[in-house]
Amino acid sequence: MKPLKKLLYAATFFIICSFAVGKAEHLVRNVNPFIGTGGHGHCYPGATVPFGMVQISPDNGTEGWDWCSGYNYGDSMIAGFSHMHLSGTGVGEWCDISVMPNPGLIPDTGKFFRVKFSHENEVAFPGYYSVIMNNGVQASFTATERCAFHKYFFPVASTPVIKFNLGFSINYDSTTETYFTKVDDSTFMGYRYSTGWAKAQRVYFAVKTSEPIVKAFIYDEGTPAINNSMRGHYVKSQLVFKDLQGKPLMMKVALSTVSPQRALVTLKEISDWGSFDEVRKTAENAWEKEMSKITVKGSDDRLKRIFYTALYHTCMAPVLYSDADGVYKNANDSTFKTASGQRYTVFSLWDTFRGLNPLFTLTQGRRNTDILNSMLAFCNENGELPVWDLSTWETGCMSGYHAVPVLADAVLKSTPGLDPEKAYAAMKISAFQKIRGTQDYIKYGYLPQDKGGYSVTITLEYAYDDWCIAQVAKKLGYRDDYEMFMKRSAAYRLLFDRKTGFIRAKNADGKFTEPFNPYFSSVDESKAMYEEGNAWQYTFFVPHDVQGLARMMGGKDKFIEKLDSLFTVPSQAEGEQSPPDISGLIGQYAHGNEPSHHIAYLYSFIGAPWKTQEKIRMIVDSMYHDNPQAGYAGNEDCGQMSAWAVWSMMGFYPANPASGEYVFGTPMFEEISINLGNGRTFKVTATNFGKNKPYIKSVKLNGMPYTKSYIRHADMVTGGKLEFEMSDKPNKAFGAKPEDWPYSASAL
């Protein structure tokens, strides 16, 4: 074990040293991939490149909610290293094409063969992961977009074995058909078909090893293969090699969504066996490029680690789905080729429409256009825009039709490469779909609880999505559509109960559903009026008409009083089946789940931005940490939890994601530079900055006094400078005038 430890430490030292050369500050050194892998974060620590098809990462072999990514920092076992992982989701899936190295044949008993490991022998950096397991094997990985590069050191005088377990699965997933075949003594290929959260998943792969095998044991549930090829339900293969006498065993595993033969071609993404460090460095450079899109300056290294790890997590999804030439097979087993660019999958839109997708309009350029066009391709292939697309299959997970605000935001920002008319036509398909309660929502003006569960959540989210469609209709000149969708966007008014001060469910007869408890939440859709939340959180989901909501509550002061109480009432969740997603509680503000993410910014919509400023500082300080177990307050959710941190630590946030306005909070660094491409930079500075100075005293935009409590996207993308002067005392005059408030569909 000691020689292997020396190798691991040497590799770590090499990586750290490489950070220190070439630049005054190498930004990826601030990233810790273990943040968010513990607790309820559901992140994975393995090697990938930004938005890559391959995510090679360890799996503990433990099933359950806190192993949705296959790995939890609190575990101490490894069951294998699989090539596809979901980052921060609330459902466990993928973990496809699992491999396990061992010094000797692996007994095929029990569901998983697992080996203990210690975090002391584990290292992860962007684009690189390595661990020494208690079986004496050191496993190290790096990746290109579609190919994983493996490096194994086996104990001397052992029999190196690499086991492929195509039947490996966690939680919802299970295989329907698997295939493994030997091409020659160092080349193999196959596929894995499965069903689960996505009912039809097909992954094709090819394998190349640096050493020829001595023997390949290929079998399915004890039945051996004939002619080194096996098709079955749970096909496994154990590749046996000669004793390597301390030399590394290298392996490449490439993925394709089209065929094993195409995966063989994809193996060429990695040139030769001696290029592991070169590939790792290329992956690192890809991450450095992403990190350099937003540079921060400040003396607090802990905050830098939180910020850059968050920025890292914003680049984990969506993920590439097409081969390098743009060809892919979708869940219907139909082959397509993109007109240009690449096809993406993994759209956690209920989460990401709020902050991650608006961030992409600043940071992802052409890739964002490909992501948007992937949604339109999904619509062309399936008849509707995605709600939660996994492997191009509609899982139907969560409420709303939230591809709409993502596309609307892009159209309203005139994103190049996106056809506004095609996007608008797709939005209207969602708005008139005949599923998910939409027809009753249109008929009654709200979804009645006796017509469908989660009725308040669905009503509020459809109403917001309809407001987004209205803005696109207005831009494109469809006046009648604009008026219709604006009327639909006011649906929240029909559910507001002046007596209780909450938005709550009604039945089809127009009467409020009884009994009512604002603290009650349930995963039982037949009982729950709110999805993954309760009346406290959802009453504030009217981001397009905050002043209208305040008016219904009795005016500005009553609205502020209600907002204040959200943060101070008991942090209790009532209901026998209350969802675990309601986490990160400050009163009933639940930062661990997305419906709360805009709420602290609402003070600015009614002239009290100083209250937003103090709340944002409190949330950042209490809900984000630089350690694995407590990194995030809840599921990271494909980048949304991190996107909130990135936005908020810069000093603003898209509280209404499709308004093109970013509401001021409080900056967490002395200086921030956003690289917008084409030589354009938007710089944010904070003078008189300090930990105990969260309040904005004054603002300048491009050297001129600025009184608004938000900044427009259009004013940022041309480049410029935003200057905050901070204070330890609130400036209650700043942003107090109605003309300085963010957009609201109606006025107080």
C-alpha positions in Angstrom: 0.0 0.0 0.0 2.8 2.5 0.8 4.2 2.7 -2.8 0.7 3.3 -4.1 0.1 6.1 -1.5 3.3 7.7 -2.6 2.1 7.6 -6.2 -1.2 9.2 -5.2 0.5 11.9 -3.2 2.9 12.4 -6.1 0.0 12.8 -8.5 -1.7 15.2 -6.1 1.5 17.2 -5.8 1.9 17.3 -9.6 -1.7 18.7 -10.0 -1.3 21.3 -7.3 2.1 22.4 -8.7 0.5 22.6 -12.2 -2.0 25.1 -10.7 0.7 27.4 -9.7 2.5 27.8 -13.0 1.5 29.9 -16.0 -0.9 32.2 -14.2 -0.8 34.4 -11.2 -4.0 32.7 -10.0 -5.2 29.4 -11.4 -8.9 29.6 -10.7 -9.6 25.8 -10.8 -7.6 25.4 -7.6 -10.5 27.0 -5.8 -12.8 24.2 -6.9 -13.5 21.3 -4.5 -15.6 18.6 -6.3 -16.4 17.0 -2.9 -18.5 19.9 -1.9 -22.1 18.8 -2.2 -21.4 15.1 -2.2 -22.5 14.7 1.4 -25.8 15.4 3.2 -28.6 16.1 0.7 -26.4 17.7 -2.0 -26.5 14.6 -4.2 -23.4 15.7 -6.2 -20.7 13.3 -7.5 -16.9 13.9 -7.2 -15.7 12.2 -10.4 -14.0 13.3 -13.6 -15.8 15.1 -16.4 -15.4 18.1 -18.6 -17.9 20.9 -18.9 -21.3 19.5 -20.0 -19.5 16.3 -21.1 -21.3 13.1 -22.0 -18.9 11.1 -19.8 -18.9 11.5 -16.0 -16.6 8.8 -14.6 -17.2 8.6 -10.9 -17.3 6.1 -8.0 -20.5 4.5 -6.9 -21.0 3.3 -3.3 -23.4 0.6 -4.2 -25.8 2.0 -1.6 -29.3 2.9 -2.8 -31.6 5.6 -1.4 -32.4 9.2 -1.8 -29.0 10.5 -0.6 -27.2 8.3 -3.2 -29.0 9.8 -6.2 -25.6 10.5 -7.8 -24.4 7.0 -6.9 -22.0 8.5 -4.2 -22.4 10.0 -0.8 -19.4 11.4 1.2 -20.7 9.7 4.3 -20.2 6.2 2.8 -17.1 4.1 3.0 -17.5 1.5 0.2 -17.0 1.5 -3.6 -18.9 -0.9 -5.8 -17.5 0.4 -9.1 -16.9 3.3 -11.3 -19.6 4.1 -13.8 -19.5 6.4 -16.7 -22.8 8.4 -16.5 -24.0 10.4 -13.4 -26.6 12.9 -12.5 -25.5 15.9 -10.5 -27.6 17.0 -7.6 -30.9 15.5 -8.7 -33.7 14.3 -6.4 -34.1 11.0 -8.3 -31.3 8.4 -8.6 -30.6 7.2 -12.2 -27.9 6.5 -14.8 -24.7 5.1 -13.3 -24.3 3.2 -16.6 -21.4 1.1 -17.7 -19.9 0.2 -14.3 -16.3 -1.1 -14.0 -14.5 -2.5 -10.9 -10.8 -3.2 -10.7 -9.6 -6.0 -8.3 -6.3 -8.0 -7.8 -8.0 -11.3 -8.6 -11.3 -12.6 -9.9 -14.4 -11.1 -8.2 -16.8 -13.6 -6.6 -20.2 -13.1 -8.2 -22.3 -13.3 -5.1 -24.7 -10.7 -3.8 -26.0 -7.7 -5.7 -22.7 -5.7 -5.5 -19.1 -6.6 -4.9 -17.9 -3.7 -2.7 -14.5 -2.6 -1.4 -13.8 -0.3 1.5 -11.9 3.0 1.0 -10.9 6.0 3.1 -11.3 9.7 2.1 -7.6 10.1 3.2 -6.8 8.1 0.0 -9.1 10.0 -2.3 -8.3 13.0 -4.5 -10.6 15.0 -6.8 -10.0 18.1 -8.9 -11.9 19.4 -12.0 -11.3 16.8 -14.7 -9.6 14.3 -12.4 -10.4 11.7 -9.7 -8.2 9.1 -7.9 -8.6 6.7 -5.0 -6.7 3.9 -3.4 -9.1 1.2 -2.3 -8.5 -1.3 0.5 -8.0 -4.0 -2.1 -4.7 -2.3 -2.9 -5.7 -0.9 -6.3 -5.2 2.7 -7.2 -7.8 3.9 -9.7 -7.4 7.2 -11.4 -9.6 8.8 -14.1 -9.8 11.8 -16.4 -12.1 12.4 -19.4 -12.7 14.0 -22.7 -16.3 14.9 -23.8 -17.2 11.4 -24.8 -14.4 9.2 -23.5 -13.1 8.2 -20.1 -9.4 7.6 -19.5 -8.6 5.0 -16.8 -5.3 4.4 -15.1 -4.9 1.5 -12.6 -2.0 0.4 -10.4 -2.4 -3.1 -9.1 -0.4 -4.7 -6.3 2.8 -6.5 -7.5 2.4 -10.3 -7.9 -1.4 -10.0 -8.3 -3.7 -10.9 -11.1 -5.2 -7.7 -12.4 -8.9 -8.0 -13.2 -11.4 -5.4 -14.5 -15.0 -6.3 -14.2 -17.7 -4.8 -16.4 -21.1 -5.1 -14.7 -23.7 -3.9 -17.2 -26.5 -4.9 -14.8 -25.3 -2.5 -12.2 -28.1 -0.1 -11.3 -29.4 2.1 -8.5 -32.8 3.2 -7.4 -35.3 3.5 -10.2 -33.1 2.1 -13.0 -33.0 -1.5 -14.2 -31.6 -3.1 -17.3 -33.8 -4.5 -20.1 -31.0 -5.8 -22.4 -27.2 -5.7 -22.3 -24.5 -6.8 -24.7 -20.7 -7.3 -24.4 -18.4 -8.7 -27.1 -14.7 -9.1 -27.6 -13.4 -7.5 -30.8 -9.7 -8.5 -30.2 -7.5 -9.1 -27.2 -7.6 -5.4 -26.2 -10.8 -4.2 -27.7 -14.4 -4.7 -26.6 -17.8 -3.1 -27.2 -21.4 -3.4 -26.3 -24.5 -1.6 -25.1 -26.8 -1.2 -22.1 -30.5 -0.7 -22.5 -32.5 0.1 -19.4 -35.7 1.5 -18.0 -36.4 3.6 -14.9 -37.0 7.3 -14.5 -36.6 7.4 -18.2 -38.4 4.4 -19.7 -36.2 4.0 -22.7 -32.4 4.5 -22.3 -29.8 3.2 -24.7 -26.0 3.6 -24.2 -23.4 2.2 -26.5 -19.8 1.9 -25.5 -16.4 0.7 -26.7 -13.3 -0.3 -24.7 -9.6 -0.3 -25.4 -7.0 -1.6 -23.0 -3.2 -0.8 -23.0 -2.4 -4.5 -22.4 -3.9 -7.6 -24.0 -6.1 -9.7 -21.9 -5.1 -13.2 -20.8 -8.8 -14.3 -20.5 -12.2 -12.8 -20.7 -15.0 -14.3 -18.6 -18.3 -13.1 -20.1 -21.5 -14.4 -18.6 -25.1 -13.6 -17.7 -26.5 -14.9 -14.4 -24.0 -17.8 -14.5 -24.4 -18.7 -18.1 -21.1 -18.3 -20.0 -20.8 -16.6 -23.4 -20.3 -18.5 -26.6 -17.5 -17.1 -28.8 -16.7 -14.3 -26.4 -20.0 -12.6 -27.0 -23.1 -12.4 -24.8 -26.5 -10.7 -25.0 -28.7 -10.9 -21.9 -30.3 -9.1 -19.0 -27.4 -8.6 -16.7 -24.3 -9.3 -18.7 -21.0 -9.1 -16.9 -17.4 -9.6 -18.0 -14.2 -10.0 -16.1 -11.1 -9.1 -18.1 -8.0 -10.8 -16.7 -4.5 -9.5 -17.3 -1.0 -10.7 -16.6 0.9 -9.4 -13.6 2.0 -5.9 -14.6 4.9 -5.7 -12.1 4.0 -2.2 -10.9 3.3 -0.8 -14.4 0.0 1.0 -14.9 -2.9 -0.6 -16.8 -4.6 2.0 -19.0 -8.1 1.8 -20.4 -10.3 4.0 -22.6 -14.1 3.8 -22.5 -16.0 5.8 -25.1 -19.8 6.4 -25.2 -22.2 6.9 -28.1 -26.0 7.2 -28.2 -26.0 5.7 -31.7 -24.0 2.5 -31.9 -21.0 0.5 -30.6 -19.3 1.1 -33.9 -19.5 4.8 -33.4 -18.2 4.5 -29.9 -15.2 2.7 -31.4 -14.5 5.8 -33.5 -14.9 8.0 -30.4 -12.0 6.2 -28.7 -9.9 8.4 -30.9 -10.7 11.4 -28.6 -7.7 10.0 -26.6 -4.6 9.5 -28.8 -2.1 7.3 -27.0 -1.5 5.5 -23.7 1.2 8.0 -22.5 -1.2 10.9 -22.7 -3.0 10.5 -19.4 -1.5 13.7 -17.9 -2.0 15.5 -21.2 -5.7 14.6 -21.3 -6.1 15.5 -17.6 -4.4 18.9 -18.3 -6.7 19.5 -21.3 -9.7 18.7 -19.1 -8.3 21.1 -16.4 -7.8 23.8 -19.0 -11.4 23.4 -20.2 -12.5 24.0 -16.6 -10.1 26.9 -16.2 -11.8 28.5 -19.3 -15.2 28.1 -17.6 -13.9 29.5 -14.3 -12.3 32.5 -16.1 -15.6 33.7 -17.4 -16.2 35.2 -14.0 -13.2 36.3 -11.9 -13.5 37.5 -8.4 -11.0 39.3 -6.2 -11.1 39.3 -2.4 -9.2 38.2 0.7 -11.6 35.5 1.8 -10.4 32.2 0.4 -13.3 30.3 1.8 -15.8 32.4 -0.2 -13.7 31.8 -3.3 -13.9 28.1 -2.8 -17.7 28.3 -2.4 -18.0 30.6 -5.4 -15.9 28.7 -7.8 -17.2 25.3 -6.8 -20.7 26.7 -7.4 -19.6 28.0 -10.8 -18.1 24.5 -11.5 -21.5 22.9 -10.6 -23.3 25.2 -13.1 -21.4 23.4 -15.9 -22.5 19.9 -15.1 -25.9 19.9 -16.9 -27.4 19.8 -19.5 -25.0 17.1 -20.9 -23.9 16.2 -24.4 -26.1 13.6 -26.0 -24.9 13.6 -29.7 -21.8 12.2 -31.2 -19.1 14.6 -32.4 -20.7 15.0 -35.8 -24.1 15.9 -34.2 -25.7 12.5 -34.9 -27.8 10.9 -32.1 -30.6 8.4 -31.5 -33.4 9.6 -29.3 -35.5 7.7 -26.8 -37.8 6.6 -29.7 -34.8 4.9 -31.3 -34.9 7.4 -34.2 -31.7 8.7 -35.7 -31.2 12.5 -36.2 -28.4 14.9 -37.0 -28.3 18.4 -35.7 -28.4 21.2 -38.3 -25.5 22.7 -36.4 -23.9 22.3 -33.0 -24.8 19.5 -30.5 -27.8 17.9 -28.9 -28.1 18.0 -25.1 -30.2 16.2 -22.5 -30.8 16.4 -18.7 -33.2 19.4 -18.4 -34.2 19.8 -14.8 -36.3 22.8 -15.8 -38.4 23.1 -12.7 -35.2 24.0 -10.9 -33.0 25.6 -13.5 -35.4 28.1 -15.2 -35.0 30.2 -12.1 -31.3 31.0 -12.1 -29.1 28.6 -14.1 -30.6 29.2 -17.5 -30.5 33.0 -17.2 -26.9 32.6 -16.2 -26.2 30.7 -19.4 -27.2 33.8 -21.4 -24.1 35.5 -19.9 -21.7 32.6 -19.7 -22.4 30.0 -22.4 -22.7 31.8 -25.7 -23.0 29.2 -28.6 -23.5 26.3 -26.2 -26.6 28.0 -24.8 -28.0 28.3 -28.3 -27.4 24.5 -28.7 -29.2 23.9 -25.4 -32.2 26.0 -26.5 -32.3 24.3 -29.9 -32.2 20.9 -28.1 -35.4 21.9 -26.4 -37.0 22.7 -29.8 -35.7 19.4 -31.2 -37.3 17.6 -28.3 -40.6 19.3 -29.2 -40.3 18.4 -32.8 -39.6 14.7 -31.9 -42.1 14.3 -29.1 -44.8 16.9 -29.8 -44.2 19.1 -26.8 -41.4 21.0 -25.1 -39.5 19.1 -22.3 -40.6 19.3 -18.7 -37.8 17.0 -17.3 -35.9 15.5 -20.2 -33.6 12.5 -19.3 -31.9 10.7 -22.2 -34.4 12.5 -24.5 -37.3 10.8 -22.6 -40.0 12.9 -21.0 -40.0 11.8 -17.3 -42.9 14.2 -16.6 -41.2 15.1 -13.3 -42.4 18.3 -11.5 -45.0 20.9 -12.4 -45.2 23.8 -14.9 -44.0 24.0 -18.5 -40.8 25.6 -17.7 -39.0 25.3 -21.0 -41.2 28.3 -21.7 -39.4 30.9 -19.4 -36.1 29.6 -20.6 -37.0 30.1 -24.3 -38.8 33.3 -23.6 -35.8 34.8 -21.8 -33.6 33.9 -24.7 -36.0 35.3 -27.3 -36.4 38.6 -25.3 -32.6 38.8 -25.1 -32.4 38.3 -28.9 -30.2 35.2 -28.5 -28.5 34.5 -31.8 -29.2 31.2 -33.5 -32.6 30.8 -32.0 -35.6 31.2 -34.2 -38.2 33.3 -32.3 -41.2 32.1 -34.3 -40.3 28.4 -33.8 -39.8 29.0 -30.1 -43.1 30.9 -29.8 -45.0 28.1 -31.6 -43.5 25.5 -29.3 -44.4 27.6 -26.2 -48.1 27.7 -27.4 -48.1 24.0 -27.7 -47.2 23.7 -24.0 -49.8 26.3 -23.1 -52.6 24.3 -24.7 -51.5 20.8 -23.9 -54.2 18.4 -23.0 -52.4 16.8 -20.0 -51.1 17.8 -16.6 -54.2 19.8 -15.6 -53.8 22.4 -18.3 -57.3 22.1 -19.8 -59.0 22.6 -16.3 -56.6 25.4 -15.6 -57.8 27.1 -18.8 -61.5 26.3 -18.1 -61.7 27.5 -14.6 -58.9 30.1 -14.6 -57.1 28.0 -12.0 -56.6 24.3 -11.5 -59.2 23.1 -9.0 -57.9 20.8 -6.2 -60.7 18.4 -6.9 -59.6 18.2 -10.5 -55.9 17.6 -9.8 -53.4 17.6 -6.9 -50.7 20.2 -6.3 -53.3 22.6 -7.7 -51.8 25.8 -6.2 -48.3 25.1 -7.4 -49.5 24.2 -10.9 -51.8 27.3 -11.1 -49.0 29.6 -10.0 -46.4 28.1 -12.3 -48.6 28.0 -15.3 -49.6 31.6 -14.6 -45.9 32.7 -14.6 -45.1 30.7 -17.7 -48.1 32.3 -19.4 -46.8 35.7 -18.5 -43.5 34.7 -20.2 -45.4 33.7 -23.4 -47.2 37.0 -23.3 -44.0 39.0 -23.4 -42.8 37.0 -26.5 -46.2 37.5 -28.1 -45.8 41.3 -27.5 -42.3 41.3 -29.0 -43.4 39.4 -32.1 -46.6 41.5 -32.6 -49.3 39.0 -31.6 -51.5 41.5 -29.7 -54.5 39.2 -29.1 -52.2 36.4 -27.8 -50.5 39.0 -25.6 -53.8 40.0 -24.0 -55.0 36.4 -23.6 -51.8 35.2 -21.9 -51.6 38.3 -19.7 -55.2 37.5 -18.5 -54.1 33.9 -17.8 -51.0 35.2 -15.9 -53.3 36.8 -13.3 -54.6 33.4 -12.1 -53.0 33.8 -8.7 -55.6 36.4 -7.8 -58.4 33.8 -8.0 -56.6 31.8 -5.3 -55.7 34.5 -2.9 -57.5 34.3 0.4 -57.7 37.7 2.1 -58.9 36.1 5.3 -55.7 34.0 5.9 -53.3 36.1 3.7 -52.2 33.0 1.7 -52.7 31.7 -1.8 -54.5 28.5 -1.3 -56.5 25.8 -3.2 -60.1 26.1 -4.4 -62.3 23.4 -5.7 -64.3 23.6 -9.0 -67.2 25.2 -7.2 -65.1 28.2 -6.4 -64.9 27.5 -2.6 -61.6 27.2 -0.8 -60.5 23.6 0.0 -60.7 22.7 3.6 -59.1 22.1 6.0 -56.2 24.5 5.5 -52.9 24.6 7.3 -50.1 26.9 5.9 -47.4 24.6 7.3 -48.8 21.4 5.7 -47.0 19.6 2.9 -47.2 16.1 1.5 -45.7 14.0 -1.2 -49.2 12.5 -1.6 -50.5 14.4 -4.6 -54.1 13.7 -3.7 -53.7 15.5 -0.4 -51.1 18.2 -1.2 -52.1 21.6 -2.6 -48.4 22.5 -3.1 -45.6 20.5 -4.7 -42.5 20.2 -2.5 -43.6 23.2 -0.4 -46.4 24.7 1.6 -48.5 27.9 1.6 -45.7 30.0 3.2 -43.3 29.4 0.3 -45.8 29.3 -2.6 -47.8 32.4 -1.7 -44.8 34.4 -2.8 -44.4 32.8 -6.2 -45.8 35.6 -8.3 -42.5 37.0 -9.7 -44.1 38.8 -12.6 -46.6 40.8 -10.5 -45.1 41.3 -7.0 -46.8 44.7 -6.6 -50.2 43.1 -7.5 -49.7 40.5 -4.9 -48.7 43.2 -2.3 -51.8 45.1 -3.2 -54.0 42.1 -2.5 -52.2 41.7 0.9 -53.2 45.2 1.9 -50.3 47.3 0.5 -46.6 47.7 0.9 -46.4 47.6 4.7 -48.6 44.5 5.0 -46.5 42.8 2.3 -43.3 43.6 4.1 -44.8 42.3 7.3 -45.8 39.1 5.6 -42.3 38.7 4.1 -40.6 39.4 7.5 -42.8 36.7 9.1 -41.8 34.1 6.6 -38.2 34.3 8.0 -39.3 34.3 11.7 -42.2 31.8 12.0 -41.4 28.3 13.3 -39.3 26.1 11.0 -41.7 23.3 11.2 -43.0 21.0 8.5 -46.3 19.4 9.2 -47.7 16.4 7.6 -47.0 12.7 7.9 -45.5 12.6 4.4 -43.8 16.0 4.3 -41.1 15.9 1.5 -37.5 16.0 2.6 -36.8 18.6 -0.1 -38.1 21.3 2.3 -34.7 21.9 3.8 -32.4 24.8 4.7 -35.1 26.4 6.7 -34.9 30.0 8.0 -38.4 30.2 9.5 -40.4 29.0 6.5 -38.0 30.2 4.0 -36.6 27.0 2.6 -33.4 27.6 0.7 -32.7 23.9 0.2 -35.5 23.9 -2.4 -36.0 26.1 -5.4 -39.5 27.7 -4.8 -37.9 29.9 -2.2 -34.9 31.1 -4.3 -36.4 34.4 -5.4 -38.2 35.3 -2.2 -35.5 37.3 -0.4 -35.3 39.6 -3.4 -39.0 40.6 -3.3 -38.4 43.4 -0.8 -36.8 45.3 -3.7 -40.0 45.2 -5.7 -41.8 47.3 -3.1 -39.1 49.8 -2.2 -37.3 48.1 0.7 -34.1 46.7 -1.0 -32.1 47.1 2.2 -34.1 44.2 3.6 -33.1 42.1 0.6 -29.5 43.0 1.2 -29.4 41.8 4.8 -31.3 38.7 4.0 -29.0 37.7 1.1 -25.9 38.0 3.3 -27.6 35.9 5.9 -28.6 33.2 3.4 -25.1 33.0 1.8 -23.4 32.8 5.2 -25.7 30.1 6.6 -26.5 28.0 3.5 -23.2 27.6 1.6 -20.1 26.1 3.1 -16.8 24.8 1.8 -17.0 21.2 3.1 -18.5 18.0 1.6 -21.1 17.3 4.2 -22.7 20.7 4.6 -21.9 22.3 1.3 -25.5 22.8 0.2 -28.7 23.1 2.1 -30.5 20.7 -0.2 -30.3 19.0 -3.6 -28.0 20.8 -5.9 -30.4 20.1 -8.7 -28.3 20.2 -11.9 -26.8 23.6 -11.1 -29.6 25.7 -9.8 -28.5 25.7 -6.1 -25.1 26.8 -7.3 -26.4 29.3 -9.8 -28.2 31.1 -7.0 -24.9 31.4 -5.2 -23.0 32.6 -8.3 -25.6 35.3 -9.0 -26.1 36.3 -5.3 -22.4 36.5 -4.5 -21.9 38.8 -7.6 -24.5 41.1 -6.1 -27.7 40.5 -8.1 -30.2 37.8 -9.1 -32.9 37.2 -11.8 -35.8 37.1 -9.4 -38.2 37.2 -12.4 -36.1 34.9 -14.7 -37.5 36.2 -18.0 -37.7 39.9 -17.2 -34.1 40.7 -18.3 -33.7 42.4 -14.9 -31.2 41.4 -12.2 -32.3 42.6 -8.7 -29.6 43.8 -6.4 -28.7 41.9 -3.3 -25.3 42.4 -1.7 -21.9 41.6 -3.4 -19.6 39.2 -1.6 -16.3 40.3 -3.2 -14.4 43.5 -3.6 -14.3 43.1 -7.4 -16.0 40.8 -9.9 -15.4 40.7 -13.7 -17.7 39.0 -16.1 -16.1 38.1 -19.4 -18.8 38.5 -22.0 -16.7 37.5 -25.0 -15.7 39.6 -28.0 -13.5 41.7 -25.7 -16.4 42.9 -23.6 -16.2 42.8 -19.8 -18.7 43.9 -17.1 -17.0 44.7 -13.9 -18.6 45.0 -10.4 -16.8 46.7 -7.6 -17.6 47.2 -3.9 -15.9 49.9 -2.0 -16.0 50.2 1.8 -16.5 46.4 1.6 -16.6 44.3 4.7 -18.3 41.3 6.3 -20.4 43.5 8.5 -21.3 45.9 5.7 -24.0 44.2 3.7 -26.0 47.4 2.9 -25.8 49.4 -0.4 -25.1 53.0 0.3 -25.0 54.1 -3.3 -24.5 52.8 -6.8 -22.8 54.1 -10.0 -23.2 52.6 -13.4 -20.4 53.6 -15.8 -19.5 56.4 -13.6 -23.0 58.0 -13.3 -25.2 57.9 -10.2 -27.7 55.0 -10.4 -30.8 54.8 -8.3 -32.6 51.7 -9.5 -32.5 48.5 -7.3 -31.8 46.3 -10.3 -29.8 46.3 -13.5 -31.0 45.4 -16.9 -29.4 42.6 -18.9 -29.1 45.0 -21.9 -27.0 47.4 -19.8 -24.6 44.6 -18.8 -24.0 42.8 -22.1 -22.4 45.8 -23.8 -19.8 45.9 -21.0 -19.2 48.5 -18.4 -18.8 49.0 -14.7 -21.2 48.8 -11.8 -19.9 50.4 -8.5 -21.4 49.6 -5.2 -20.5 51.7 -2.1 -21.3 49.5 0.9 -22.2 50.4 4.5 -22.9 48.8 7.9 -26.1 50.8 8.0 -29.1 50.5 5.7 -29.8 53.3 3.2 -33.6 53.2 3.3 -33.8 55.9 0.6 -32.0 53.8 -2.0 -34.5 52.1 -4.3 -37.4 53.5 -2.4 -39.1 55.3 -5.2 -41.6 53.3 -7.4 -39.7 54.4 -10.5 -36.6 52.6 -9.2 -38.4 49.3 -8.5 -38.1 46.2 -10.7 -40.9 45.4 -13.2 -44.3 44.3 -12.0 -47.3 43.6 -14.2 -49.5 45.8 -12.1 -48.9 48.6 -9.7 -49.6 49.1 -6.0 
